[in-house]
Each structure stands twice: as C-alpha cells, then as structure tokens.
Amino acid sequence: MTLPLQQHGESVRFLVKVVPGASRDRLAAVLGDQLKVQVAAPPEDGKANARVCELLAAALSLPVRAVTVATGHASPRKTIAVTGLDREQVQTRLQAALAR
C-alpha cells in the first residue's frame, strides 16, 4: 500500500473515498491516492462520516476522538485527520488493517 500521508501540524492527513450504504463496514483498498472505505451507514446527518471515523479509529487502535473528517463533510471524497500517531505508524497500521 502506498497511500500518500501528509503531516499537517499535529495530525497526519490522507484522502478517503467513502461508499455509504454498503452491505458491511470495511477498509476496501487503496485506489490511487485515496483509501476506499465502505460503510453501511447512510449518507445523512453525518452518520456515514461518524462511522468512517469509528472504523478508522479501530483500525488504527486509537480512540474515536483522534480521527476526524477535516474536509469534505458532504462529499464522498474526504480528508481524514489523525492525531496521536506519526506518518509511519499510520501507514503500518493501515497496511495491517487492509491485510485482514
């Protein structure tokens, strides 16, 4: 996996492509410069965004508050911000989660 990660102050940021209303929640694959994330939650009232943050926090072994949607709240393409880990740790943990 070669997901481009950027250090942005105290956070590590990366792009995700969210597919809401999927049959199950999962980190699907790296597609170009973004991580494809499928969630069963609908794209209404921030439910899909919240589920994406929960799913990524679990994959990264972080509390949910450490993973936020930085940009793209109403778009399928979002920038995720992760605090509490460096770029290498985020990369390693996402690779492990995708391999499961």
A tleap script that builds the chain and sets N, CA, C and O, in Angstrom:
source leaprc.protein.ff14SB
mol = sequence {
  NMET THR LEU PRO LEU GLN GLN HIE GLY GLU
  SER VAL ARG PHE LEU VAL LYS VAL VAL PRO
  GLY ALA SER ARG ASP ARG LEU ALA ALA VAL
  LEU GLY ASP GLN LEU LYS VAL GLN VAL ALA
  ALA PRO PRO GLU ASP GLY LYS ALA ASN ALA
  ARG VAL CYS GLU LEU LEU ALA ALA ALA LEU
  SER LEU PRO VAL ARG ALA VAL THR VAL ALA
  THR GLY HIE ALA SER PRO ARG LYS THR ILE
  ALA VAL THR GLY LEU ASP ARG GLU GLN VAL
  GLN THR ARG LEU GLN ALA ALA LEU ALA CARG
}
set mol.1.N position { 0.841 -1.178 0.000 }
set mol.1.CA position { 0.000 0.000 0.000 }
set mol.1.C position { 0.888 1.245 0.000 }
set mol.1.O position { 1.840 1.341 0.775 }
set mol.2.N position { 0.577 2.162 -0.848 }
set mol.2.CA position { 1.339 3.408 -0.905 }
set mol.2.C position { 0.383 4.595 -0.826 }
set mol.2.O position { 0.312 5.413 -1.743 }
set mol.3.N position { -0.335 4.674 0.262 }
set mol.3.CA position { -1.252 5.779 0.479 }
set mol.3.C position { -0.457 7.022 0.857 }
set mol.3.O position { 0.284 7.001 1.840 }
set mol.4.N position { -0.598 8.105 0.093 }
set mol.4.CA position { 0.127 9.334 0.435 }
set mol.4.C position { -0.395 9.918 1.749 }
set mol.4.O position { -1.581 10.220 1.876 }
set mol.5.N position { 0.495 10.073 2.713 }
set mol.5.CA position { 0.155 10.649 4.006 }
set mol.5.C position { 0.894 11.965 4.154 }
set mol.5.O position { 2.060 12.070 3.774 }
set mol.6.N position { 0.228 12.965 4.701 }
set mol.6.CA position { 0.844 14.271 4.879 }
set mol.6.C position { 0.795 14.680 6.342 }
set mol.6.O position { -0.237 14.562 7.002 }
set mol.7.N position { 1.929 15.161 6.835 }
set mol.7.CA position { 1.970 15.710 8.191 }
set mol.7.C position { 1.392 17.112 8.118 }
set mol.7.O position { 1.826 17.918 7.295 }
set mol.8.N position { 0.425 17.411 8.963 }
set mol.8.CA position { -0.232 18.720 8.969 }
set mol.8.C position { -0.316 19.180 10.417 }
set mol.8.O position { -1.309 18.921 11.097 }
set mol.9.N position { 0.704 19.849 10.880 }
set mol.9.CA position { 0.755 20.241 12.288 }
set mol.9.C position { 0.889 18.999 13.158 }
set mol.9.O position { 1.824 18.216 12.993 }
set mol.10.N position { -0.033 18.826 14.072 }
set mol.10.CA position { -0.022 17.671 14.986 }
set mol.10.C position { -0.708 16.448 14.391 }
set mol.10.O position { -0.691 15.378 14.999 }
set mol.11.N position { -1.305 16.585 13.220 }
set mol.11.CA position { -2.065 15.472 12.645 }
set mol.11.C position { -1.427 14.927 11.367 }
set mol.11.O position { -0.628 15.592 10.709 }
set mol.12.N position { -1.809 13.705 11.048 }
set mol.12.CA position { -1.456 13.070 9.783 }
set mol.12.C position { -2.740 13.045 8.968 }
set mol.12.O position { -3.789 12.636 9.465 }
set mol.13.N position { -2.660 13.482 7.720 }
set mol.13.CA position { -3.862 13.560 6.877 }
set mol.13.C position { -3.724 12.689 5.641 }
set mol.13.O position { -2.636 12.512 5.094 }
set mol.14.N position { -4.869 12.146 5.216 }
set mol.14.CA position { -4.919 11.353 3.996 }
set mol.14.C position { -6.327 11.406 3.421 }
set mol.14.O position { -7.284 11.746 4.118 }
set mol.15.N position { -6.442 11.066 2.140 }
set mol.15.CA position { -7.723 11.107 1.441 }
set mol.15.C position { -8.434 9.772 1.542 }
set mol.15.O position { -7.808 8.713 1.511 }
set mol.16.N position { -9.757 9.838 1.666 }
set mol.16.CA position { -10.585 8.637 1.612 }
set mol.16.C position { -11.711 8.855 0.616 }
set mol.16.O position { -12.170 9.976 0.400 }
set mol.17.N position { -12.137 7.772 0.024 }
set mol.17.CA position { -13.325 7.750 -0.843 }
set mol.17.C position { -14.340 6.917 -0.083 }
set mol.17.O position { -14.141 5.715 0.087 }
set mol.18.N position { -15.410 7.522 0.372 }
set mol.18.CA position { -16.407 6.841 1.190 }
set mol.18.C position { -17.550 6.340 0.320 }
set mol.18.O position { -18.083 7.065 -0.520 }
set mol.19.N position { -17.914 5.079 0.542 }
set mol.19.CA position { -19.065 4.475 -0.132 }
set mol.19.C position { -20.088 4.153 0.957 }
set mol.19.O position { -20.001 3.106 1.600 }
set mol.20.N position { -21.070 5.059 1.170 }
set mol.20.CA position { -22.085 4.804 2.195 }
set mol.20.C position { -23.138 3.821 1.701 }
set mol.20.O position { -23.279 3.609 0.497 }
set mol.21.N position { -23.878 3.220 2.629 }
set mol.21.CA position { -24.942 2.298 2.263 }
set mol.21.C position { -24.441 0.965 1.765 }
set mol.21.O position { -25.182 0.244 1.098 }
set mol.22.N position { -23.197 0.611 2.071 }
set mol.22.CA position { -22.631 -0.673 1.652 }
set mol.22.C position { -23.229 -1.800 2.498 }
set mol.22.O position { -23.895 -1.544 3.501 }
set mol.23.N position { -22.991 -3.033 2.091 }
set mol.23.CA position { -23.535 -4.170 2.828 }
set mol.23.C position { -22.823 -4.395 4.155 }
set mol.23.O position { -23.380 -4.999 5.072 }
set mol.24.N position { -21.577 -3.903 4.255 }
set mol.24.CA position { -20.833 -4.033 5.514 }
set mol.24.C position { -19.780 -2.938 5.598 }
set mol.24.O position { -19.439 -2.301 4.602 }
set mol.25.N position { -19.274 -2.735 6.812 }
set mol.25.CA position { -18.216 -1.749 7.039 }
set mol.25.C position { -16.873 -2.399 6.783 }
set mol.25.O position { -16.604 -3.492 7.280 }
set mol.26.N position { -16.014 -1.725 5.997 }
set mol.26.CA position { -14.671 -2.259 5.770 }
set mol.26.C position { -13.779 -1.236 5.085 }
set mol.26.O position { -14.239 -0.333 4.386 }
set mol.27.N position { -12.471 -1.418 5.318 }
set mol.27.CA position { -11.465 -0.694 4.554 }
set mol.27.C position { -11.249 -1.540 3.316 }
set mol.27.O position { -10.721 -2.648 3.414 }
set mol.28.N position { -11.640 -1.049 2.161 }
set mol.28.CA position { -11.668 -1.866 0.955 }
set mol.28.C position { -10.303 -1.989 0.282 }
set mol.28.O position { -9.814 -3.100 0.080 }
set mol.29.N position { -9.684 -0.865 -0.066 }
set mol.29.CA position { -8.437 -0.903 -0.828 }
set mol.29.C position { -7.893 0.511 -0.979 }
set mol.29.O position { -8.576 1.492 -0.685 }
set mol.30.N position { -6.659 0.592 -1.441 }
set mol.30.CA position { -6.086 1.876 -1.819 }
set mol.30.C position { -6.313 2.039 -3.319 }
set mol.30.O position { -5.903 1.196 -4.117 }
set mol.31.N position { -6.964 3.123 -3.683 }
set mol.31.CA position { -7.244 3.418 -5.087 }
set mol.31.C position { -6.541 4.715 -5.439 }
set mol.31.O position { -7.009 5.796 -5.084 }
set mol.32.N position { -5.429 4.611 -6.132 }
set mol.32.CA position { -4.662 5.808 -6.482 }
set mol.32.C position { -4.116 6.485 -5.249 }
set mol.32.O position { -3.275 5.928 -4.544 }
set mol.33.N position { -4.600 7.702 -4.985 }
set mol.33.CA position { -4.100 8.467 -3.840 }
set mol.33.C position { -5.060 8.466 -2.655 }
set mol.33.O position { -4.911 9.271 -1.735 }
set mol.34.N position { -6.054 7.559 -2.670 }
set mol.34.CA position { -7.040 7.555 -1.596 }
set mol.34.C position { -7.385 6.152 -1.122 }
set mol.34.O position { -7.218 5.171 -1.847 }
set mol.35.N position { -7.868 6.082 0.108 }
set mol.35.CA position { -8.297 4.834 0.712 }
set mol.35.C position { -9.801 4.708 0.525 }
set mol.35.O position { -10.553 5.604 0.909 }
set mol.36.N position { -10.242 3.605 -0.060 }
set mol.36.CA position { -11.671 3.381 -0.242 }
set mol.36.C position { -12.217 2.737 1.029 }
set mol.36.O position { -11.740 1.691 1.470 }
set mol.37.N position { -13.234 3.388 1.610 }
set mol.37.CA position { -13.854 2.926 2.841 }
set mol.37.C position { -15.343 2.725 2.581 }
set mol.37.O position { -16.033 3.642 2.136 }
set mol.38.N position { -15.831 1.518 2.861 }
set mol.38.CA position { -17.247 1.213 2.682 }
set mol.38.C position { -17.904 1.150 4.057 }
set mol.38.O position { -17.392 0.502 4.970 }
set mol.39.N position { -19.044 1.829 4.198 }
set mol.39.CA position { -19.778 1.806 5.459 }
set mol.39.C position { -21.253 1.539 5.194 }
set mol.39.O position { -21.797 1.971 4.178 }
set mol.40.N position { -21.892 0.829 6.110 }
set mol.40.CA position { -23.309 0.515 5.971 }
set mol.40.C position { -24.191 1.717 6.300 }
set mol.40.O position { -25.343 1.776 5.869 }
set mol.41.N position { -23.670 2.654 7.046 }
set mol.41.CA position { -24.441 3.840 7.452 }
set mol.41.C position { -24.853 4.666 6.239 }
set mol.41.O position { -24.118 4.747 5.255 }
set mol.42.N position { -26.033 5.279 6.318 }
set mol.42.CA position { -26.487 6.128 5.210 }
set mol.42.C position { -25.777 7.483 5.229 }
set mol.42.O position { -25.266 7.912 6.263 }
set mol.43.N position { -25.754 8.149 4.071 }
set mol.43.CA position { -25.091 9.461 3.992 }
set mol.43.C position { -26.010 10.597 4.432 }
set mol.43.O position { -26.237 11.543 3.677 }
set mol.44.N position { -26.533 10.505 5.641 }
set mol.44.CA position { -27.430 11.554 6.133 }
set mol.44.C position { -27.104 11.894 7.583 }
set mol.44.O position { -26.761 11.017 8.375 }
set mol.45.N position { -27.211 13.146 7.912 }
set mol.45.CA position { -26.998 13.632 9.279 }
set mol.45.C position { -25.628 13.257 9.839 }
set mol.45.O position { -25.482 13.104 11.052 }
set mol.46.N position { -24.630 13.108 8.981 }
set mol.46.CA position { -23.281 12.799 9.446 }
set mol.46.C position { -23.073 11.366 9.895 }
set mol.46.O position { -22.028 11.046 10.461 }
set mol.47.N position { -24.053 10.490 9.655 }
set mol.47.CA position { -23.942 9.099 10.109 }
set mol.47.C position { -22.800 8.356 9.425 }
set mol.47.O position { -22.054 7.629 10.082 }
set mol.48.N position { -22.656 8.530 8.121 }
set mol.48.CA position { -21.574 7.855 7.399 }
set mol.48.C position { -20.214 8.404 7.846 }
set mol.48.O position { -19.268 7.637 8.021 }
set mol.49.N position { -20.110 9.716 8.029 }
set mol.49.CA position { -18.856 10.315 8.492 }
set mol.49.C position { -18.466 9.773 9.857 }
set mol.49.O position { -17.302 9.447 10.089 }
set mol.50.N position { -19.435 9.676 10.760 }
set mol.50.CA position { -19.156 9.161 12.101 }
set mol.50.C position { -18.686 7.716 12.036 }
set mol.50.O position { -17.760 7.326 12.747 }
set mol.51.N position { -19.321 6.929 11.187 }
set mol.51.CA position { -18.940 5.517 11.081 }
set mol.51.C position { -17.549 5.375 10.471 }
set mol.51.O position { -16.783 4.506 10.885 }
set mol.52.N position { -17.213 6.212 9.496 }
set mol.52.CA position { -15.864 6.190 8.912 }
set mol.52.C position { -14.826 6.466 9.998 }
set mol.52.O position { -13.810 5.775 10.075 }
set mol.53.N position { -15.075 7.459 10.827 }
set mol.53.CA position { -14.135 7.796 11.905 }
set mol.53.C position { -14.010 6.632 12.892 }
set mol.53.O position { -12.908 6.311 13.338 }
set mol.54.N position { -15.126 6.006 13.230 }
set mol.54.CA position { -15.099 4.854 14.144 }
set mol.54.C position { -14.311 3.700 13.549 }
set mol.54.O position { -13.502 3.074 14.234 }
set mol.55.N position { -14.548 3.420 12.284 }
set mol.55.CA position { -13.870 2.314 11.604 }
set mol.55.C position { -12.368 2.557 11.513 }
set mol.55.O position { -11.572 1.658 11.786 }
set mol.56.N position { -11.984 3.766 11.132 }
set mol.56.CA position { -10.561 4.090 11.036 }
set mol.56.C position { -9.893 4.108 12.411 }
set mol.56.O position { -8.755 3.660 12.550 }
set mol.57.N position { -10.585 4.618 13.420 }
set mol.57.CA position { -10.027 4.623 14.773 }
set mol.57.C position { -9.767 3.191 15.242 }
set mol.57.O position { -8.727 2.920 15.843 }
set mol.58.N position { -10.685 2.284 14.980 }
set mol.58.CA position { -10.496 0.878 15.365 }
set mol.58.C position { -9.313 0.272 14.616 }
set mol.58.O position { -8.511 -0.451 15.208 }
set mol.59.N position { -9.199 0.559 13.327 }
set mol.59.CA position { -8.094 0.027 12.517 }
set mol.59.C position { -6.746 0.562 12.983 }
set mol.59.O position { -5.730 -0.126 12.888 }
set mol.60.N position { -6.743 1.787 13.485 }
set mol.60.CA position { -5.501 2.426 13.922 }
set mol.60.C position { -5.237 2.243 15.422 }
set mol.60.O position { -4.226 2.720 15.937 }
set mol.61.N position { -6.141 1.558 16.115 }
set mol.61.CA position { -6.044 1.353 17.572 }
set mol.61.C position { -5.953 2.685 18.320 }
set mol.61.O position { -5.087 2.889 19.171 }
set mol.62.N position { -6.866 3.569 17.973 }
set mol.62.CA position { -6.932 4.902 18.576 }
set mol.62.C position { -8.341 5.160 19.089 }
set mol.62.O position { -9.286 4.515 18.634 }
set mol.63.N position { -8.500 6.089 20.027 }
set mol.63.CA position { -9.850 6.499 20.410 }
set mol.63.C position { -10.512 7.234 19.242 }
set mol.63.O position { -9.831 7.856 18.426 }
set mol.64.N position { -11.813 7.160 19.170 }
set mol.64.CA position { -12.549 7.776 18.055 }
set mol.64.C position { -12.261 9.271 17.949 }
set mol.64.O position { -12.219 9.809 16.843 }
set mol.65.N position { -12.065 9.946 19.072 }
set mol.65.CA position { -11.818 11.394 19.030 }
set mol.65.C position { -10.509 11.757 18.323 }
set mol.65.O position { -10.308 12.921 17.976 }
set mol.66.N position { -9.616 10.784 18.103 }
set mol.66.CA position { -8.330 11.037 17.441 }
set mol.66.C position { -8.450 11.023 15.913 }
set mol.66.O position { -7.487 11.340 15.214 }
set mol.67.N position { -9.626 10.657 15.392 }
set mol.67.CA position { -9.841 10.582 13.942 }
set mol.67.C position { -11.015 11.495 13.583 }
set mol.67.O position { -12.126 11.316 14.081 }
set mol.68.N position { -10.757 12.470 12.715 }
set mol.68.CA position { -11.813 13.413 12.331 }
set mol.68.C position { -11.830 13.622 10.818 }
set mol.68.O position { -10.836 13.390 10.130 }
set mol.69.N position { -12.974 14.060 10.323 }
set mol.69.CA position { -13.091 14.471 8.931 }
set mol.69.C position { -12.664 15.934 8.880 }
set mol.69.O position { -13.344 16.804 9.422 }
set mol.70.N position { -11.535 16.200 8.227 }
set mol.70.CA position { -11.012 17.570 8.151 }
set mol.70.C position { -11.690 18.373 7.050 }
set mol.70.O position { -12.020 19.543 7.243 }
set mol.71.N position { -11.899 17.744 5.893 }
set mol.71.CA position { -12.581 18.409 4.776 }
set mol.71.C position { -13.461 17.399 4.059 }
set mol.71.O position { -13.232 16.192 4.140 }
set mol.72.N position { -14.474 17.904 3.354 }
set mol.72.CA position { -15.329 17.043 2.551 }
set mol.72.C position { -16.487 16.433 3.304 }
set mol.72.O position { -16.898 15.316 2.991 }
set mol.73.N position { -17.023 17.128 4.284 }
set mol.73.CA position { -18.106 16.583 5.108 }
set mol.73.C position { -19.308 16.122 4.294 }
set mol.73.O position { -19.949 15.138 4.664 }
set mol.74.N position { -19.632 16.797 3.205 }
set mol.74.CA position { -20.796 16.445 2.397 }
set mol.74.C position { -20.411 15.769 1.082 }
set mol.74.O position { -21.253 15.604 0.199 }
set mol.75.N position { -19.167 15.384 0.950 }
set mol.75.CA position { -18.658 14.795 -0.283 }
set mol.75.C position { -18.199 13.360 -0.028 }
set mol.75.O position { -17.820 13.029 1.096 }
set mol.76.N position { -18.226 12.505 -1.046 }
set mol.76.CA position { -17.685 11.157 -0.849 }
set mol.76.C position { -16.159 11.164 -0.702 }
set mol.76.O position { -15.588 10.240 -0.122 }
set mol.77.N position { -15.507 12.196 -1.221 }
set mol.77.CA position { -14.053 12.313 -1.105 }
set mol.77.C position { -13.742 13.235 0.075 }
set mol.77.O position { -14.109 14.410 0.071 }
set mol.78.N position { -13.071 12.695 1.070 }
set mol.78.CA position { -12.816 13.418 2.305 }
set mol.78.C position { -11.342 13.400 2.662 }
set mol.78.O position { -10.597 12.519 2.233 }
set mol.79.N position { -10.932 14.370 3.445 }
set mol.79.CA position { -9.604 14.360 4.047 }
set mol.79.C position { -9.793 13.994 5.512 }
set mol.79.O position { -10.547 14.640 6.240 }
set mol.80.N position { -9.095 12.949 5.926 }
set mol.80.CA position { -9.155 12.476 7.304 }
set mol.80.C position { -7.923 12.972 8.046 }
set mol.80.O position { -6.815 12.932 7.511 }
set mol.81.N position { -8.111 13.437 9.273 }
set mol.81.CA position { -7.007 13.879 10.128 }
set mol.81.C position { -6.898 12.930 11.316 }
set mol.81.O position { -7.886 12.648 11.994 }
set mol.82.N position { -5.686 12.444 11.559 }
set mol.82.CA position { -5.426 11.506 12.654 }
set mol.82.C position { -4.401 12.144 13.591 }
set mol.82.O position { -3.345 12.595 13.146 }
set mol.83.N position { -4.709 12.180 14.877 }
set mol.83.CA position { -3.759 12.674 15.871 }
set mol.83.C position { -3.330 11.518 16.767 }
set mol.83.O position { -4.063 10.545 16.944 }
set mol.84.N position { -2.134 11.641 17.325 }
set mol.84.CA position { -1.650 10.625 18.256 }
set mol.84.C position { -0.701 9.609 17.643 }
set mol.84.O position { -0.145 8.774 18.358 }
set mol.85.N position { -0.506 9.665 16.329 }
set mol.85.CA position { 0.417 8.764 15.633 }
set mol.85.C position { 1.235 9.574 14.636 }
set mol.85.O position { 0.807 10.640 14.192 }
set mol.86.N position { 2.422 9.061 14.282 }
set mol.86.CA position { 3.183 9.696 13.208 }
set mol.86.C position { 2.841 9.017 11.882 }
set mol.86.O position { 2.097 8.036 11.852 }
set mol.87.N position { 3.382 9.539 10.803 }
set mol.87.CA position { 3.069 9.021 9.461 }
set mol.87.C position { 3.394 7.541 9.322 }
set mol.87.O position { 2.598 6.776 8.776 }
set mol.88.N position { 4.547 7.140 9.809 }
set mol.88.CA position { 4.962 5.738 9.685 }
set mol.88.C position { 4.016 4.805 10.441 }
set mol.88.O position { 3.683 3.728 9.946 }
set mol.89.N position { 3.585 5.208 11.626 }
set mol.89.CA position { 2.659 4.389 12.410 }
set mol.89.C position { 1.304 4.265 11.710 }
set mol.89.O position { 0.722 3.181 11.671 }
set mol.90.N position { 0.803 5.371 11.160 }
set mol.90.CA position { -0.460 5.333 10.429 }
set mol.90.C position { -0.343 4.390 9.237 }
set mol.90.O position { -1.217 3.551 9.018 }
set mol.91.N position { 0.728 4.525 8.470 }
set mol.91.CA position { 0.944 3.671 7.297 }
set mol.91.C position { 0.977 2.193 7.693 }
set mol.91.O position { 0.314 1.368 7.064 }
set mol.92.N position { 1.738 1.860 8.724 }
set mol.92.CA position { 1.880 0.473 9.171 }
set mol.92.C position { 0.544 -0.095 9.640 }
set mol.92.O position { 0.187 -1.218 9.283 }
set mol.93.N position { -0.190 0.667 10.431 }
set mol.93.CA position { -1.452 0.163 10.962 }
set mol.93.C position { -2.521 0.040 9.878 }
set mol.93.O position { -3.329 -0.888 9.918 }
set mol.94.N position { -2.540 0.956 8.912 }
set mol.94.CA position { -3.499 0.823 7.814 }
set mol.94.C position { -3.160 -0.371 6.935 }
set mol.94.O position { -4.059 -1.077 6.479 }
set mol.95.N position { -1.885 -0.603 6.695 }
set mol.95.CA position { -1.469 -1.791 5.923 }
set mol.95.C position { -1.941 -3.068 6.603 }
set mol.95.O position { -2.463 -3.972 5.951 }
set mol.96.N position { -1.756 -3.135 7.910 }
set mol.96.CA position { -2.173 -4.321 8.666 }
set mol.96.C position { -3.682 -4.497 8.591 }
set mol.96.O position { -4.162 -5.619 8.432 }
set mol.97.N position { -4.443 -3.403 8.702 }
set mol.97.CA position { -5.893 -3.476 8.641 }
set mol.97.C position { -6.383 -3.921 7.275 }
set mol.97.O position { -7.352 -4.674 7.180 }
set mol.98.N position { -5.727 -3.466 6.219 }
set mol.98.CA position { -6.121 -3.862 4.862 }
set mol.98.C position { -5.783 -5.324 4.585 }
set mol.98.O position { -6.449 -5.973 3.778 }
set mol.99.N position { -4.767 -5.836 5.240 }
set mol.99.CA position { -4.349 -7.225 5.011 }
set mol.99.C position { -5.293 -8.226 5.687 }
set mol.99.O position { -5.284 -9.408 5.342 }
set mol.100.N position { -6.101 -7.768 6.637 }
set mol.100.CA position { -7.025 -8.673 7.340 }
set mol.100.C position { -8.159 -9.120 6.469 }
set mol.100.O position { -9.018 -9.882 6.915 }
savepdb mol mol.pdb
quit
